[in-house]
Amino acid sequence: MSYLRPLNKQFINYKGNLQRFRCLTAVAADAQTNVQSERRKKKKNLLFLGTPLVALRSLEILHKASKSEESSFDIVGVVSQPPTPQGKRHKLTKNPVHEYAESNNLPIYAPETAKDENFLTSLEALGIDVCITAAYGNYLPKRFLAIPKYGT
């Protein structure tokens, strides 16, 4: 027990410092709580762009992270290629990212081209802060690249 003595002496000799330490700890905890609550209020708006199965895993991870209490972003939309005809009967088939977004109630945008005027106007209205692109498959025009506050 001799190894505890210096520590105990230190706290016994400096009771005033211990009291100050407790006070500072309480203030730091309050400050941390305030920072966390401000962070929750100022979540970044994220737009995900992707189409194939490879992009799906990225979307799943981002979606799960956005649901956590400490998340600093919200997914405001998913941009994917429109459904394509497949098979003998040319049945329209949605890609994996489109299906995941639909099943998780995420807003989906599937324009024929990224130059579509209505599409770009609707994205500007979302107030997007950042875009994550994972194998989207369309050329992104300069107007699109200028929309997110922090880039693509």
Backbone as a printed PyTorch tensor [residue, N CA C, xyz], in Angstrom:
tensor([[[  0.8140,  -1.2170,   0.0000],
         [  0.0000,   0.0000,   0.0000],
         [  0.8440,   1.2610,   0.0000]],

        [[  2.1220,   1.1280,   0.0970],
         [  2.9750,   2.3090,   0.1430],
         [  2.9400,   3.0900,  -1.1680]],

        [[  2.6350,   2.4140,  -2.2560],
         [  2.6060,   3.1030,  -3.5460],
         [  1.4440,   4.0870,  -3.6580]],

        [[  0.4420,   3.9780,  -2.7900],
         [ -0.6810,   4.9130,  -2.8130],
         [ -0.4330,   6.1580,  -1.9580]],

        [[  0.5140,   6.0700,  -1.0370],
         [  0.7450,   7.1690,  -0.1160],
         [  1.0630,   8.4940,  -0.7940]],

        [[  2.0010,   8.5470,  -1.7300],
         [  2.2980,   9.8510,  -2.3250],
         [  1.0670,  10.4780,  -2.9870]],

        [[  0.2710,   9.6520,  -3.6100],
         [ -0.9340,  10.1690,  -4.2380],
         [ -1.8920,  10.7210,  -3.1880]],

        [[ -2.0850,   9.9590,  -2.0940],
         [ -2.9640,  10.4220,  -1.0240],
         [ -2.4350,  11.6870,  -0.3790]],

        [[ -1.1110,  11.7480,  -0.1460],
         [ -0.5170,  12.9510,   0.4410],
         [ -0.7660,  14.1510,  -0.4680]],

        [[ -0.5960,  13.9240,  -1.7460],
         [ -0.7730,  15.0150,  -2.6850],
         [ -2.1870,  15.5850,  -2.5860]],

        [[ -3.1820,  14.7150,  -2.5160],
         [ -4.5560,  15.1950,  -2.4200],
         [ -4.8610,  15.7540,  -1.0390]],

        [[ -4.2230,  15.1900,  -0.0090],
         [ -4.4420,  15.7100,   1.3420],
         [ -3.8240,  17.0920,   1.4670]],

        [[ -2.6260,  17.2850,   0.9320],
         [ -1.9460,  18.5730,   1.0310],
         [ -2.5720,  19.6430,   0.1510]],

        [[ -3.2030,  19.2180,  -0.9040],
         [ -3.7440,  20.1990,  -1.8420],
         [ -5.2420,  20.0470,  -2.0110]],

        [[ -5.9570,  20.1330,  -0.8800],
         [ -7.4110,  19.9970,  -0.9440],
         [ -8.0400,  21.0940,  -1.7910]],

        [[ -7.4690,  22.2530,  -1.7320],
         [ -7.9830,  23.3570,  -2.5540],
         [ -7.8540,  23.0400,  -4.0300]],

        [[ -6.7230,  22.4410,  -4.4150],
         [ -6.5320,  22.0620,  -5.8190],
         [ -7.5070,  20.9720,  -6.2350]],

        [[ -7.7760,  20.0300,  -5.3280],
         [ -8.7320,  18.9720,  -5.6290],
         [-10.1100,  19.5700,  -5.8950]],

        [[-10.4750,  20.5380,  -5.0630],
         [-11.7680,  21.1930,  -5.2370],
         [-11.8130,  21.9110,  -6.5880]],

        [[-10.7000,  22.6010,  -6.9400],
         [-10.6360,  23.2860,  -8.2300],
         [-10.7210,  22.2770,  -9.3850]],

        [[-10.0490,  21.1420,  -9.1880],
         [-10.0800,  20.0990, -10.2220],
         [-11.5090,  19.6200, -10.4540]],

        [[-12.2410,  19.3910,  -9.3630],
         [-13.6390,  18.9560,  -9.5000],
         [-14.4600,  20.0030, -10.2290]],

        [[-14.2440,  21.2570,  -9.8940],
         [-14.9750,  22.3500, -10.5260],
         [-14.6520,  22.4130, -12.0180]],

        [[-13.3540,  22.3330, -12.3610],
         [-12.9520,  22.3700, -13.7580],
         [-13.5010,  21.1780, -14.5330]],

        [[-13.5400,  20.0180, -13.9000],
         [-14.0850,  18.8320, -14.5450],
         [-15.5620,  19.0280, -14.8630]],

        [[-16.2860,  19.6100, -13.9240],
         [-17.7140,  19.8540, -14.1410],
         [-17.9240,  20.8550, -15.2780]],

        [[-17.1010,  21.9090, -15.2990],
         [-17.2090,  22.9090, -16.3560],
         [-16.8820,  22.2780, -17.7110]],

        [[-15.8350,  21.4400, -17.7480],
         [-15.4540,  20.7800, -18.9980],
         [-16.5650,  19.8520, -19.4820]],

        [[-17.2100,  19.1480, -18.5680],
         [-18.3090,  18.2530, -18.9470],
         [-19.4710,  19.0490, -19.5250]],

        [[-19.7950,  20.2110, -18.8960],
         [-20.8570,  21.0640, -19.4170],
         [-20.4980,  21.5910, -20.8040]],

        [[-19.2480,  21.9910, -20.9890],
         [-18.8040,  22.5090, -22.2790],
         [-18.8920,  21.4270, -23.3440]],

        [[-18.5110,  20.1980, -22.9830],
         [-18.5720,  19.1030, -23.9430],
         [-20.0160,  18.8210, -24.3380]],

        [[-20.9230,  18.8630, -23.3930],
         [-22.3370,  18.6580, -23.6770],
         [-22.8550,  19.7370, -24.6170]],

        [[-22.4500,  20.9990, -24.3750],
         [-22.8730,  22.0940, -25.2440],
         [-22.3290,  21.9300, -26.6560]],

        [[-21.0760,  21.5060, -26.7890],
         [-20.4840,  21.2970, -28.1080],
         [-21.2240,  20.1900, -28.8400]],

        [[-21.5390,  19.0990, -28.1260],
         [-22.2490,  17.9960, -28.7600],
         [-23.6420,  18.4200, -29.2030]],

        [[-24.3380,  19.2170, -28.3940],
         [-25.6780,  19.6460, -28.7830],
         [-25.6110,  20.6100, -29.9690]],

        [[-24.5700,  21.4660, -30.0190],
         [-24.4120,  22.3550, -31.1720],
         [-24.1020,  21.5520, -32.4260]],

        [[-23.2830,  20.4990, -32.2740],
         [-22.9290,  19.6570, -33.4110],
         [-24.1830,  18.9950, -33.9770]],

        [[-25.0880,  18.5770, -33.0810],
         [-26.3210,  17.9470, -33.5440],
         [-27.1730,  18.9340, -34.3300]],

        [[-27.1700,  20.1850, -33.8890],
         [-27.9610,  21.1950, -34.5700],
         [-27.4010,  21.5180, -35.9440]],

        [[-26.0870,  21.4470, -36.0990],
         [-25.4350,  21.8610, -37.3350],
         [-24.9890,  20.6690, -38.1710]],

        [[-25.8190,  19.6830, -38.3240],
         [-25.4540,  18.5300, -39.1450],
         [-25.3320,  18.9490, -40.5990]],

        [[-24.3500,  18.3610, -41.2630],
         [-24.1180,  18.6400, -42.6780],
         [-25.0880,  17.8130, -43.5250]],

        [[-25.5340,  18.4140, -44.6140],
         [-26.4070,  17.7200, -45.5620],
         [-25.5420,  16.9820, -46.5750]],

        [[-25.7150,  15.6710, -46.6460],
         [-24.8940,  14.8280, -47.5090],
         [-25.7520,  14.2450, -48.6320]],

        [[-25.2130,  14.2720, -49.8360],
         [-25.8620,  13.6580, -50.9920],
         [-24.9620,  12.5250, -51.4710]],

        [[-25.5390,  11.3380, -51.6500],
         [-24.7730,  10.1790, -52.1000],
         [-25.0710,   9.9080, -53.5600]],

        [[-24.0180,   9.6620, -54.3420],
         [-24.1710,   9.3130, -55.7540],
         [-23.5450,   7.9480, -55.9800]],

        [[-24.3310,   7.0050, -56.4810],
         [-23.8070,   5.6690, -56.7560],
         [-24.8530,   4.8250, -57.4560]],

        [[-24.3920,   3.7530, -58.1140],
         [-25.3070,   2.8960, -58.8510],
         [-25.0960,   1.4090, -58.5990]],

        [[-23.9060,   0.8470, -58.8560],
         [-23.7660,  -0.6120, -58.7970],
         [-23.6410,  -1.1480, -57.3750]],

        [[-23.5410,  -2.4520, -57.3010],
         [-23.4150,  -3.1520, -56.0200],
         [-22.1990,  -2.6880, -55.2260]],

        [[-21.1310,  -2.3190, -55.9220],
         [-19.9180,  -1.8340, -55.2600],
         [-20.2180,  -0.5850, -54.4260]],

        [[-21.0720,   0.2910, -54.9200],
         [-21.4130,   1.5340, -54.2200],
         [-22.3660,   1.2930, -53.0630]],

        [[-23.0790,   0.1870, -53.0960],
         [-24.0820,  -0.0930, -52.0700],
         [-23.4680,  -0.1730, -50.6790]],

        [[-22.3270,  -0.8210, -50.5510],
         [-21.6850,  -0.9610, -49.2340],
         [-21.3470,   0.4100, -48.6410]],

        [[-20.8840,   1.3330, -49.4670],
         [-20.5810,   2.6860, -48.9960],
         [-21.8420,   3.3760, -48.4840]],

        [[-22.9220,   3.2320, -49.2260],
         [-24.1850,   3.8360, -48.8090],
         [-24.6770,   3.2300, -47.5010]],

        [[-24.5700,   1.9250, -47.3600],
         [-25.0010,   1.2660, -46.1230],
         [-24.2310,   1.8010, -44.9240]],

        [[-22.9290,   1.9340, -45.0620],
         [-22.0940,   2.4400, -43.9610],
         [-22.4570,   3.8830, -43.6240]],

        [[-22.6150,   4.7130, -44.6390],
         [-22.9870,   6.1140, -44.4050],
         [-24.3720,   6.2220, -43.7690]],

        [[-25.3000,   5.4170, -44.2360],
         [-26.6620,   5.4640, -43.6950],
         [-26.6710,   5.0590, -42.2170]],

        [[-25.9470,   3.9970, -41.8910],
         [-25.8620,   3.5480, -40.4980],
         [-25.2110,   4.6260, -39.6280]],

        [[-24.1460,   5.2390, -40.1330],
         [-23.4510,   6.2920, -39.3830],
         [-24.3410,   7.5150, -39.1890]],

        [[-25.1620,   7.8430, -40.1690],
         [-26.0190,   9.0290, -40.0590],
         [-27.1110,   8.8600, -39.0060]],

        [[-27.4360,   7.6220, -38.6800],
         [-28.4730,   7.3630, -37.6790],
         [-27.9440,   7.4430, -36.2440]],

        [[-26.6230,   7.4260, -36.0710],
         [-26.0620,   7.4460, -34.7130],
         [-26.2540,   8.8180, -34.0730]],

        [[-26.2340,   8.8270, -32.7660],
         [-26.4460,  10.0500, -31.9890],
         [-25.3560,  11.0880, -32.2480]],

        [[-24.1220,  10.6380, -32.4470],
         [-22.9930,  11.5560, -32.6120],
         [-22.7220,  11.9250, -34.0670]],

        [[-23.5920,  11.5340, -34.9780],
         [-23.3740,  11.7970, -36.3960],
         [-23.3210,  13.2910, -36.6790]],

        [[-22.4370,  13.6650, -37.5950],
         [-22.3130,  15.0710, -37.9630],
         [-22.9510,  15.3560, -39.3250]],

        [[-23.6980,  14.3860, -39.8660],
         [-24.3210,  14.5780, -41.1690],
         [-25.6450,  13.8270, -41.2660]],

        [[-26.4700,  14.2800, -42.2000],
         [-27.7260,  13.6260, -42.5650],
         [-27.6920,  13.3560, -44.0700]],

        [[-28.1670,  12.2100, -44.4810],
         [-28.2720,  11.9160, -45.9140],
         [-29.5850,  12.5280, -46.4050]],

        [[-29.4580,  13.5390, -47.2660],
         [-30.6510,  14.2400, -47.7570],
         [-31.1390,  13.6970, -49.0940]],

        [[-30.3390,  12.8220, -49.7020],
         [-30.7640,  12.2390, -50.9670],
         [-29.7480,  11.2630, -51.5240]],

        [[-30.2280,  10.4440, -52.4440],
         [-29.3930,   9.4620, -53.1390],
         [-29.6290,   9.6490, -54.6350]],

        [[-28.5400,   9.8110, -55.3810],
         [-28.6260,   9.9530, -56.8290],
         [-28.1120,   8.6640, -57.4510]],

        [[-28.9120,   8.1050, -58.3480],
         [-28.5680,   6.8340, -58.9650],
         [-29.0280,   6.8340, -60.4190]],

        [[-28.5240,   5.8890, -61.1860],
         [-28.9610,   5.7480, -62.5770],
         [-30.4300,   5.3180, -62.5950]],

        [[-31.1780,   5.7240, -63.6250],
         [-32.5790,   5.2940, -63.7130],
         [-32.6760,   3.7870, -63.9900]],

        [[-33.8150,   3.1870, -63.6850],
         [-34.0030,   1.7550, -63.9650],
         [-33.7470,   1.4510, -65.4470]],

        [[-33.1520,   0.2830, -65.7000],
         [-32.8060,  -0.1030, -67.0690],
         [-33.5710,  -1.3590, -67.4760]],

        [[-33.9080,  -1.4770, -68.7620],
         [-34.5920,  -2.6910, -69.2330],
         [-33.6240,  -3.8800, -69.2590]],

        [[-34.0700,  -5.0170, -68.7190],
         [-33.2430,  -6.2200, -68.7100],
         [-34.0930,  -7.4380, -69.0380]],

        [[-33.4440,  -8.4640, -69.5740],
         [-34.1330,  -9.7110, -69.8990],
         [-34.8360,  -9.6610, -71.2350]],

        [[-35.4930, -10.7840, -71.5740],
         [-36.1950, -10.9060, -72.8550],
         [-37.3400,  -9.9170, -72.9800]],

        [[-38.0130,  -9.6940, -71.8860],
         [-39.1950,  -8.8170, -71.9270],
         [-38.8550,  -7.3510, -71.6530]],

        [[-37.5850,  -7.0820, -71.4810],
         [-37.1140,  -5.7130, -71.2290],
         [-37.8040,  -5.0780, -70.0180]],

        [[-37.8940,  -5.8730, -68.9740],
         [-38.5060,  -5.3860, -67.7430],
         [-37.5660,  -4.3730, -67.0810]],

        [[-38.1170,  -3.2270, -66.6560],
         [-37.3080,  -2.2060, -66.0000],
         [-36.8360,  -2.7260, -64.6370]],

        [[-35.5260,  -2.6910, -64.4360],
         [-34.9330,  -3.2030, -63.2020],
         [-34.1650,  -2.0920, -62.5000]],

        [[-34.4130,  -1.9360, -61.2220],
         [-33.7050,  -0.9270, -60.4290],
         [-32.3600,  -1.4850, -59.9920]],

        [[-31.3830,  -0.6030, -59.8820],
         [-30.0570,  -1.0160, -59.4440],
         [-30.0290,  -1.1830, -57.9170]],

        [[-28.9950,  -1.8190, -57.3640],
         [-28.9420,  -2.0940, -55.9230],
         [-29.0190,  -0.8500, -55.0400]],

        [[-28.3730,   0.2360, -55.4390],
         [-28.4040,   1.4690, -54.6400],
         [-29.8200,   2.0400, -54.6170]],

        [[-30.4800,   2.0220, -55.7590],
         [-31.8560,   2.5260, -55.8610],
         [-32.7840,   1.7150, -54.9440]],

        [[-32.6600,   0.4050, -54.9800],
         [-33.5010,  -0.4570, -54.1380],
         [-33.2510,  -0.2170, -52.6540]],

        [[-31.9760,  -0.0720, -52.2670],
         [-31.6560,   0.1700, -50.8550],
         [-32.2370,   1.5080, -50.3920]],

        [[-32.0610,   2.5300, -51.2000],
         [-32.5840,   3.8530, -50.8420],
         [-34.1010,   3.8180, -50.6940]],

        [[-34.7610,   3.1380, -51.6070],
         [-36.2210,   3.0020, -51.5390],
         [-36.6540,   2.2760, -50.2730]],

        [[-35.9810,   1.1760, -49.9510],
         [-36.3630,   0.3770, -48.7830],
         [-36.0680,   1.0840, -47.4620]],

        [[-35.1770,   2.0840, -47.4750],
         [-34.8460,   2.8270, -46.2590],
         [-35.4080,   4.2420, -46.2670]],

        [[-36.3530,   4.4990, -47.1510],
         [-37.0540,   5.7840, -47.2380],
         [-36.1200,   6.9810, -47.4140]],

        [[-35.0700,   6.7870, -48.1980],
         [-34.1820,   7.8980, -48.5370],
         [-34.6690,   8.5070, -49.8480]],

        [[-34.6750,   9.8370, -49.9670],
         [-35.0990,  10.4580, -51.2240],
         [-34.1930,  10.0160, -52.3800]],

        [[-34.7950,   9.6350, -53.4950],
         [-34.0440,   9.1120, -54.6330],
         [-34.1930,  10.0570, -55.8300]],

        [[-33.0690,  10.3070, -56.4770],
         [-33.0510,  11.0720, -57.7180],
         [-32.4240,  10.1710, -58.7710]],

        [[-33.1210,   9.9780, -59.8890],
         [-32.6210,   9.1110, -60.9540],
         [-32.7900,   9.7990, -62.3020]],

        [[-32.0280,  10.8750, -62.5300],
         [-32.1640,  11.5860, -63.8100],
         [-31.5000,  10.8230, -64.9510]],

        [[-31.9720,  11.0600, -66.1690],
         [-31.3430,  10.4510, -67.3530],
         [-29.9070,  10.9420, -67.4880]],

        [[-29.7320,  12.2530, -67.2890],
         [-28.3820,  12.8330, -67.2950],
         [-28.2640,  13.7880, -66.1060]],

        [[-27.0440,  14.0170, -65.6700],
         [-26.8180,  14.9360, -64.5500],
         [-26.9480,  16.3930, -64.9870]],

        [[-27.1430,  16.6250, -66.2820],
         [-27.3250,  17.9930, -66.8050],
         [-28.7880,  18.4340, -66.7710]],

        [[-29.6870,  17.5500, -66.4050],
         [-31.1220,  17.8360, -66.3880],
         [-31.3970,  19.0640, -65.5170]],

        [[-32.0650,  20.0380, -66.1010],
         [-32.3190,  21.3160, -65.4230],
         [-33.1540,  21.1410, -64.1550]],

        [[-34.2280,  20.3610, -64.2140],
         [-35.0790,  20.1360, -63.0370],
         [-34.3070,  19.4450, -61.9090]],

        [[-33.4750,  18.4980, -62.2920],
         [-32.6510,  17.7750, -61.3220],
         [-31.6970,  18.7280, -60.6050]],

        [[-30.9930,  19.5580, -61.3540],
         [-30.0380,  20.4990, -60.7530],
         [-30.7390,  21.5280, -59.8690]],

        [[-31.8900,  21.9780, -60.2880],
         [-32.6470,  22.9450, -59.4960],
         [-33.1040,  22.3310, -58.1720]],

        [[-33.5610,  21.0810, -58.2140],
         [-34.0030,  20.4220, -56.9810],
         [-32.8260,  20.1770, -56.0320]],

        [[-31.6580,  19.8910, -56.5720],
         [-30.4770,  19.7050, -55.7140],
         [-30.0510,  21.0220, -55.0720]],

        [[-30.1230,  22.1020, -55.8050],
         [-29.7690,  23.4200, -55.2510],
         [-30.6880,  23.7730, -54.0860]],

        [[-31.9370,  23.3640, -54.1680],
         [-32.9040,  23.6660, -53.1020],
         [-32.6290,  22.8590, -51.8290]],

        [[-31.9030,  21.7460, -51.9410],
         [-31.6300,  20.9090, -50.7670],
         [-30.6070,  21.5170, -49.8080]],

        [[-29.7880,  22.4390, -50.2770],
         [-28.7500,  23.0130, -49.4250],
         [-27.6800,  21.9820, -49.0850]],

        [[-27.1510,  21.3260, -50.0810],
         [-26.1820,  20.2490, -49.8860],
         [-24.8330,  20.8200, -49.4530]],

        [[-24.2500,  20.1930, -48.4230],
         [-22.9320,  20.6010, -47.9500],
         [-21.8140,  19.7770, -48.5910]],

        [[-22.0530,  18.4920, -48.7880],
         [-21.0270,  17.6200, -49.3590],
         [-21.6740,  16.4810, -50.1490]],

        [[-20.9930,  16.0520, -51.2090],
         [-21.4390,  14.9010, -52.0060],
         [-20.3980,  13.7980, -51.8970]],

        [[-20.8720,  12.5760, -51.7500],
         [-20.0130,  11.3980, -51.7800],
         [-20.3540,  10.6520, -53.0670]],

        [[-19.3560,  10.4400, -53.9070],
         [-19.5720,   9.7490, -55.1730],
         [-18.8720,   8.4050, -55.1490]],

        [[-19.6250,   7.3430, -55.4280],
         [-19.0720,   5.9860, -55.4700],
         [-19.6400,   5.2740, -56.6960]],

        [[-18.9110,   5.3180, -57.8000],
         [-19.3040,   4.6120, -59.0250],
         [-20.6900,   5.0260, -59.5160]],

        [[-20.8850,   6.3230, -59.6720],
         [-22.1850,   6.8250, -60.1310],
         [-22.4270,   6.5030, -61.5950]],

        [[-21.4810,   6.8020, -62.4700],
         [-21.6130,   6.3970, -63.8630],
         [-22.0420,   7.4670, -64.8370]],

        [[-22.2030,   8.7050, -64.3930],
         [-22.5420,   9.8030, -65.3000],
         [-21.5150,  10.9130, -65.1520]],

        [[-21.3050,  11.6450, -66.2290],
         [-20.4540,  12.8240, -66.1980],
         [-21.1570,  13.8920, -65.3630]],

        [[-20.4270,  14.5310, -64.4340],
         [-21.0160,  15.5660, -63.5880],
         [-20.6080,  16.9380, -64.1150]],

        [[-21.5840,  17.7560, -64.5430],
         [-21.2660,  19.0700, -65.1040],
         [-20.7680,  20.0470, -64.0380]],

        [[-20.1880,  21.1350, -64.4770],
         [-19.6410,  22.1450, -63.5570],
         [-20.7220,  22.7080, -62.6340]],

        [[-21.9070,  22.8770, -63.1590],
         [-22.9890,  23.4200, -62.3270],
         [-23.2830,  22.4720, -61.1630]],

        [[-23.2630,  21.1840, -61.4250],
         [-23.4830,  20.2040, -60.3610],
         [-22.3570,  20.2740, -59.3360]],

        [[-21.1250,  20.3210, -59.8060],
         [-19.9640,  20.3440, -58.9110],
         [-19.9170,  21.6060, -58.0530]],

        [[-20.5800,  22.6690, -58.4940],
         [-20.5980,  23.9320, -57.7400],
         [-21.6800,  23.9330, -56.6440]],

        [[-22.5720,  22.9790, -56.6510],
         [-23.6890,  22.9620, -55.6890],
         [-23.2430,  22.7000, -54.2580]],

        [[-22.4870,  21.6220, -53.9710],
         [-22.1290,  21.3480, -52.5700],
         [-21.1750,  22.3950, -51.9960]],

        [[-21.4510,  22.7900, -50.7770],
         [-20.6520,  23.8280, -50.1050],
         [-19.1940,  23.3940, -49.9290]],

        [[-18.9880,  22.1330, -49.5420],
         [-17.6290,  21.6420, -49.2710],
         [-17.0780,  20.7370, -50.3760]],

        [[-17.7750,  20.6060, -51.4680],
         [-17.2700,  19.8550, -52.6110],
         [-17.8280,  18.4550, -52.7530]],

        [[-17.3000,  17.7810, -53.7670],
         [-17.7260,  16.4160, -54.0800],
         [-16.5870,  15.4630, -53.8690]]])
